[in-house]
């Protein structure tokens, strides 16, 4: 166990305070950089690209004088969080690492990197595949009877919810691996519920892609179920490692 396990409680609080301060400072710097990126690289126009083909020459509209600045601020904050995320993760690591065993330290960083990678994969899948398919389906009904007048707030809220939801769902293998590490689930348990996972994947896909219960949902349920299979594989690896460790401890106790 690291030296921080013997630190007084007040010293732990002081350490935590500085880690939070450095994380907030990184976030502020990231948001400032986010403002520069949004303003100089016309990021708001790029984010509207998926919906532009469905507006028939029109643009997204604002219904309040502050909508433009509100969207600018929200986008800058999102970019700032992405920029500051490595620093924040590093600060969390510095706070926790002294209290971890050596074998635990070897696992933490790959888990963090894997979680970030899976979130990015989920967000990218939502942006490049799910969002265009969902918009195409939803606008196919609106075009028949309505004149599209989509507001900036509604569009950006819809997109951010979809992208964040997909990123969160892609964290399933990490969650399953942690639950296996804690002994709350086993690979045998996960294997038993494979058929339920098929239905759960379809339900999750239907919730993430509102409106289309057939085409988009079926396509999206495939990678979601594959994530479940990956989760089973990771659970097996963690479970076997826990069992080997338990057997080694029992052998040591028997010798003692």
C-alpha beads as a LAMMPS data file, in Angstrom:
LAMMPS data file: protein, C-alpha beads

256 atoms
255 bonds

1 atom types
1 bond types

-500.0 500.0 xlo xhi
-500.0 500.0 ylo yhi
-500.0 500.0 zlo zhi

Masses

1 110.0

Atoms # bond

1 1 1 0.000 0.000 0.000
2 1 1 1.280 3.482 -0.828
3 1 1 2.365 6.095 1.667
4 1 1 -0.816 8.151 1.283
5 1 1 -2.715 5.429 3.140
6 1 1 -0.948 6.670 6.304
7 1 1 -1.624 10.355 5.674
8 1 1 -3.757 12.185 8.259
9 1 1 -7.336 12.944 7.251
10 1 1 -6.704 16.700 6.974
11 1 1 -3.745 16.056 4.677
12 1 1 -6.026 13.975 2.454
13 1 1 -8.479 16.874 2.314
14 1 1 -5.680 19.294 1.426
15 1 1 -4.474 16.946 -1.303
16 1 1 -8.022 16.633 -2.642
17 1 1 -8.472 20.405 -2.568
18 1 1 -5.400 20.980 -4.744
19 1 1 -6.389 18.248 -7.184
20 1 1 -9.805 19.902 -7.571
21 1 1 -8.184 23.324 -8.012
22 1 1 -5.864 22.040 -10.750
23 1 1 -8.779 20.267 -12.453
24 1 1 -10.938 23.415 -12.384
25 1 1 -8.012 25.465 -13.703
26 1 1 -7.591 23.003 -16.565
27 1 1 -11.324 23.234 -17.262
28 1 1 -11.238 27.050 -17.362
29 1 1 -8.276 27.010 -19.738
30 1 1 -10.031 24.364 -21.842
31 1 1 -13.210 26.471 -22.094
32 1 1 -11.179 29.518 -23.159
33 1 1 -9.479 27.427 -25.833
34 1 1 -12.919 26.067 -26.746
35 1 1 -14.187 29.613 -27.356
36 1 1 -11.235 30.292 -29.651
37 1 1 -11.828 27.052 -31.574
38 1 1 -15.580 27.622 -31.933
39 1 1 -15.127 31.210 -33.149
40 1 1 -12.139 30.732 -35.444
41 1 1 -12.935 27.347 -36.963
42 1 1 -16.668 27.926 -37.497
43 1 1 -17.486 24.880 -35.400
44 1 1 -21.167 25.798 -35.070
45 1 1 -21.593 25.592 -38.842
46 1 1 -19.875 22.196 -38.918
47 1 1 -22.175 20.878 -36.169
48 1 1 -25.213 21.860 -38.252
49 1 1 -24.039 19.877 -41.293
50 1 1 -26.177 16.748 -40.630
51 1 1 -29.453 18.713 -40.569
52 1 1 -28.782 21.195 -43.388
53 1 1 -29.862 18.828 -46.231
54 1 1 -33.289 18.485 -44.604
55 1 1 -33.970 22.218 -44.251
56 1 1 -34.417 22.816 -48.015
57 1 1 -32.265 25.930 -48.193
58 1 1 -33.324 27.329 -44.826
59 1 1 -31.203 27.662 -41.707
60 1 1 -31.749 26.834 -38.069
61 1 1 -33.684 29.610 -36.341
62 1 1 -33.388 31.300 -32.961
63 1 1 -36.416 32.317 -30.917
64 1 1 -34.608 34.333 -28.241
65 1 1 -31.900 37.025 -28.468
66 1 1 -29.640 34.998 -26.193
67 1 1 -29.902 31.700 -28.071
68 1 1 -26.854 32.355 -30.229
69 1 1 -24.578 33.113 -27.279
70 1 1 -26.085 30.248 -25.264
71 1 1 -25.228 27.723 -27.977
72 1 1 -21.768 29.256 -28.364
73 1 1 -21.178 28.910 -24.622
74 1 1 -22.484 25.334 -24.472
75 1 1 -20.310 24.283 -27.397
76 1 1 -17.229 25.970 -25.918
77 1 1 -17.829 24.193 -22.609
78 1 1 -18.144 20.813 -24.343
79 1 1 -14.915 21.404 -26.267
80 1 1 -13.265 22.636 -23.073
81 1 1 -14.238 19.488 -21.183
82 1 1 -12.722 17.330 -23.923
83 1 1 -9.508 19.363 -23.849
84 1 1 -9.274 19.333 -20.050
85 1 1 -10.225 15.667 -19.663
86 1 1 -6.648 14.287 -19.800
87 1 1 -5.555 16.723 -17.079
88 1 1 -8.596 15.900 -14.926
89 1 1 -7.986 12.163 -15.290
90 1 1 -4.319 12.699 -14.425
91 1 1 -5.266 14.624 -11.267
92 1 1 -7.636 11.834 -10.222
93 1 1 -4.846 9.356 -10.858
94 1 1 -2.365 11.366 -8.739
95 1 1 -4.856 11.462 -5.876
96 1 1 -5.687 7.744 -5.962
97 1 1 -2.426 6.107 -7.042
98 1 1 -0.529 6.351 -3.715
99 1 1 -3.261 4.295 -2.016
100 1 1 -3.267 1.514 -4.644
101 1 1 -1.290 -1.691 -4.755
102 1 1 1.198 -2.132 -7.565
103 1 1 -0.984 -4.614 -9.484
104 1 1 -3.950 -2.251 -9.126
105 1 1 -1.944 0.649 -10.576
106 1 1 -1.214 -1.439 -13.665
107 1 1 -4.944 -1.884 -14.282
108 1 1 -6.194 1.647 -13.599
109 1 1 -4.587 3.446 -16.539
110 1 1 -5.646 0.883 -19.184
111 1 1 -9.195 1.048 -17.792
112 1 1 -9.203 4.857 -18.011
113 1 1 -7.801 4.818 -21.546
114 1 1 -10.301 2.123 -22.530
115 1 1 -13.201 4.109 -21.080
116 1 1 -12.208 7.223 -23.031
117 1 1 -11.698 5.210 -26.221
118 1 1 -15.090 3.499 -25.940
119 1 1 -16.852 6.799 -25.253
120 1 1 -15.252 8.356 -28.341
121 1 1 -16.259 5.314 -30.428
122 1 1 -19.855 5.575 -29.229
123 1 1 -20.003 9.314 -29.857
124 1 1 -18.485 8.880 -33.338
125 1 1 -20.981 6.142 -34.208
126 1 1 -23.830 8.409 -33.105
127 1 1 -22.538 11.359 -35.126
128 1 1 -21.606 9.640 -38.371
129 1 1 -24.244 6.883 -38.542
130 1 1 -27.092 7.116 -36.037
131 1 1 -27.766 10.865 -36.307
132 1 1 -28.065 10.985 -40.145
133 1 1 -30.291 7.887 -40.166
134 1 1 -32.507 9.253 -37.387
135 1 1 -32.855 12.665 -39.028
136 1 1 -33.691 11.061 -42.374
137 1 1 -36.416 8.970 -40.780
138 1 1 -37.947 11.787 -38.712
139 1 1 -37.900 14.350 -41.524
140 1 1 -39.507 11.882 -43.935
141 1 1 -42.737 12.390 -41.982
142 1 1 -42.368 16.133 -41.381
143 1 1 -41.782 16.849 -45.080
144 1 1 -45.223 15.523 -45.977
145 1 1 -47.271 17.934 -43.910
146 1 1 -45.120 20.644 -42.344
147 1 1 -42.701 23.442 -43.128
148 1 1 -39.526 22.705 -41.212
149 1 1 -38.516 25.481 -38.836
150 1 1 -36.049 23.822 -36.484
151 1 1 -34.709 25.958 -33.640
152 1 1 -31.077 26.045 -32.660
153 1 1 -31.830 25.057 -29.070
154 1 1 -33.929 22.048 -30.057
155 1 1 -31.428 20.767 -32.621
156 1 1 -28.321 21.117 -30.453
157 1 1 -30.168 19.624 -27.479
158 1 1 -31.248 16.645 -29.588
159 1 1 -27.752 16.090 -31.000
160 1 1 -25.938 16.420 -27.668
161 1 1 -28.375 14.023 -25.967
162 1 1 -27.983 11.447 -28.741
163 1 1 -24.187 11.643 -28.847
164 1 1 -23.747 11.578 -25.052
165 1 1 -26.207 8.684 -24.700
166 1 1 -24.325 6.610 -27.260
167 1 1 -21.014 7.424 -25.595
168 1 1 -22.427 6.370 -22.213
169 1 1 -23.868 3.102 -23.583
170 1 1 -20.463 2.196 -25.018
171 1 1 -19.071 2.203 -21.465
172 1 1 -20.857 -1.129 -20.855
173 1 1 -17.685 -3.298 -21.085
174 1 1 -15.927 -1.108 -18.518
175 1 1 -18.917 -1.251 -16.167
176 1 1 -19.182 -5.039 -16.499
177 1 1 -15.455 -5.430 -15.893
178 1 1 -15.635 -3.334 -12.709
179 1 1 -18.699 -5.265 -11.478
180 1 1 -16.817 -8.522 -12.073
181 1 1 -13.814 -7.167 -10.189
182 1 1 -16.094 -6.359 -7.250
183 1 1 -17.585 -9.855 -7.422
184 1 1 -21.106 -8.611 -8.213
185 1 1 -21.413 -10.456 -11.530
186 1 1 -19.750 -13.497 -13.097
187 1 1 -19.206 -14.471 -16.748
188 1 1 -21.460 -17.474 -16.187
189 1 1 -24.251 -15.123 -15.115
190 1 1 -23.736 -12.922 -18.193
191 1 1 -23.682 -15.941 -20.518
192 1 1 -26.959 -17.162 -19.063
193 1 1 -28.690 -13.900 -19.999
194 1 1 -27.525 -13.670 -23.611
195 1 1 -31.078 -13.881 -24.986
196 1 1 -32.187 -11.133 -22.632
197 1 1 -29.265 -9.021 -23.851
198 1 1 -30.571 -9.269 -27.425
199 1 1 -33.891 -7.781 -26.345
200 1 1 -32.164 -5.231 -24.112
201 1 1 -29.956 -4.090 -27.005
202 1 1 -33.005 -3.511 -29.183
203 1 1 -34.813 -1.614 -26.400
204 1 1 -31.760 0.561 -25.759
205 1 1 -31.410 1.263 -29.494
206 1 1 -35.097 2.239 -29.687
207 1 1 -34.683 4.683 -26.794
208 1 1 -31.516 6.247 -28.213
209 1 1 -33.036 6.648 -31.688
210 1 1 -36.542 8.008 -31.049
211 1 1 -39.184 7.426 -33.699
212 1 1 -37.781 4.559 -35.772
213 1 1 -38.532 1.214 -34.133
214 1 1 -37.450 -0.897 -37.097
215 1 1 -34.691 0.161 -39.466
216 1 1 -32.390 2.347 -37.346
217 1 1 -33.073 0.476 -34.119
218 1 1 -32.247 -2.923 -35.621
219 1 1 -29.005 -1.627 -37.139
220 1 1 -27.947 0.061 -33.893
221 1 1 -28.825 -2.961 -31.753
222 1 1 -26.099 -4.989 -33.513
223 1 1 -23.090 -3.041 -32.147
224 1 1 -24.826 -2.776 -28.768
225 1 1 -25.128 -6.548 -28.540
226 1 1 -21.518 -6.943 -29.694
227 1 1 -20.564 -4.750 -26.743
228 1 1 -22.303 -7.257 -24.487
229 1 1 -20.256 -10.083 -25.993
230 1 1 -17.075 -8.060 -25.453
231 1 1 -18.199 -7.528 -21.868
232 1 1 -18.506 -11.300 -21.381
233 1 1 -14.963 -11.794 -22.685
234 1 1 -13.547 -9.126 -20.361
235 1 1 -15.536 -10.594 -17.476
236 1 1 -13.948 -13.998 -18.114
237 1 1 -10.457 -12.468 -18.013
238 1 1 -11.124 -10.623 -14.759
239 1 1 -12.867 -13.623 -13.188
240 1 1 -10.010 -16.000 -14.017
241 1 1 -7.508 -13.526 -12.580
242 1 1 -9.530 -13.208 -9.364
243 1 1 -9.770 -16.975 -9.059
244 1 1 -6.011 -17.448 -9.540
245 1 1 -5.345 -14.798 -6.919
246 1 1 -7.791 -16.433 -4.480
247 1 1 -6.225 -19.859 -5.002
248 1 1 -2.741 -18.436 -4.461
249 1 1 -3.845 -16.811 -1.212
250 1 1 -5.445 -20.057 -0.024
251 1 1 -2.251 -21.953 -0.867
252 1 1 -0.168 -19.403 1.051
253 1 1 -2.435 -19.703 4.073
254 1 1 -2.250 -23.492 3.931
255 1 1 1.562 -23.380 3.880
256 1 1 1.574 -20.906 6.772

Bonds

1 1 1 2
2 1 2 3
3 1 3 4
4 1 4 5
5 1 5 6
6 1 6 7
7 1 7 8
8 1 8 9
9 1 9 10
10 1 10 11
11 1 11 12
12 1 12 13
13 1 13 14
14 1 14 15
15 1 15 16
16 1 16 17
17 1 17 18
18 1 18 19
19 1 19 20
20 1 20 21
21 1 21 22
22 1 22 23
23 1 23 24
24 1 24 25
25 1 25 26
26 1 26 27
27 1 27 28
28 1 28 29
29 1 29 30
30 1 30 31
31 1 31 32
32 1 32 33
33 1 33 34
34 1 34 35
35 1 35 36
36 1 36 37
37 1 37 38
38 1 38 39
39 1 39 40
40 1 40 41
41 1 41 42
42 1 42 43
43 1 43 44
44 1 44 45
45 1 45 46
46 1 46 47
47 1 47 48
48 1 48 49
49 1 49 50
50 1 50 51
51 1 51 52
52 1 52 53
53 1 53 54
54 1 54 55
55 1 55 56
56 1 56 57
57 1 57 58
58 1 58 59
59 1 59 60
60 1 60 61
61 1 61 62
62 1 62 63
63 1 63 64
64 1 64 65
65 1 65 66
66 1 66 67
67 1 67 68
68 1 68 69
69 1 69 70
70 1 70 71
71 1 71 72
72 1 72 73
73 1 73 74
74 1 74 75
75 1 75 76
76 1 76 77
77 1 77 78
78 1 78 79
79 1 79 80
80 1 80 81
81 1 81 82
82 1 82 83
83 1 83 84
84 1 84 85
85 1 85 86
86 1 86 87
87 1 87 88
88 1 88 89
89 1 89 90
90 1 90 91
91 1 91 92
92 1 92 93
93 1 93 94
94 1 94 95
95 1 95 96
96 1 96 97
97 1 97 98
98 1 98 99
99 1 99 100
100 1 100 101
101 1 101 102
102 1 102 103
103 1 103 104
104 1 104 105
105 1 105 106
106 1 106 107
107 1 107 108
108 1 108 109
109 1 109 110
110 1 110 111
111 1 111 112
112 1 112 113
113 1 113 114
114 1 114 115
115 1 115 116
116 1 116 117
117 1 117 118
118 1 118 119
119 1 119 120
120 1 120 121
121 1 121 122
122 1 122 123
123 1 123 124
124 1 124 125
125 1 125 126
126 1 126 127
127 1 127 128
128 1 128 129
129 1 129 130
130 1 130 131
131 1 131 132
132 1 132 133
133 1 133 134
134 1 134 135
135 1 135 136
136 1 136 137
137 1 137 138
138 1 138 139
139 1 139 140
140 1 140 141
141 1 141 142
142 1 142 143
143 1 143 144
144 1 144 145
145 1 145 146
146 1 146 147
147 1 147 148
148 1 148 149
149 1 149 150
150 1 150 151
151 1 151 152
152 1 152 153
153 1 153 154
154 1 154 155
155 1 155 156
156 1 156 157
157 1 157 158
158 1 158 159
159 1 159 160
160 1 160 161
161 1 161 162
162 1 162 163
163 1 163 164
164 1 164 165
165 1 165 166
166 1 166 167
167 1 167 168
168 1 168 169
169 1 169 170
170 1 170 171
171 1 171 172
172 1 172 173
173 1 173 174
174 1 174 175
175 1 175 176
176 1 176 177
177 1 177 178
178 1 178 179
179 1 179 180
180 1 180 181
181 1 181 182
182 1 182 183
183 1 183 184
184 1 184 185
185 1 185 186
186 1 186 187
187 1 187 188
188 1 188 189
189 1 189 190
190 1 190 191
191 1 191 192
192 1 192 193
193 1 193 194
194 1 194 195
195 1 195 196
196 1 196 197
197 1 197 198
198 1 198 199
199 1 199 200
200 1 200 201
201 1 201 202
202 1 202 203
203 1 203 204
204 1 204 205
205 1 205 206
206 1 206 207
207 1 207 208
208 1 208 209
209 1 209 210
210 1 210 211
211 1 211 212
212 1 212 213
213 1 213 214
214 1 214 215
215 1 215 216
216 1 216 217
217 1 217 218
218 1 218 219
219 1 219 220
220 1 220 221
221 1 221 222
222 1 222 223
223 1 223 224
224 1 224 225
225 1 225 226
226 1 226 227
227 1 227 228
228 1 228 229
229 1 229 230
230 1 230 231
231 1 231 232
232 1 232 233
233 1 233 234
234 1 234 235
235 1 235 236
236 1 236 237
237 1 237 238
238 1 238 239
239 1 239 240
240 1 240 241
241 1 241 242
242 1 242 243
243 1 243 244
244 1 244 245
245 1 245 246
246 1 246 247
247 1 247 248
248 1 248 249
249 1 249 250
250 1 250 251
251 1 251 252
252 1 252 253
253 1 253 254
254 1 254 255
255 1 255 256
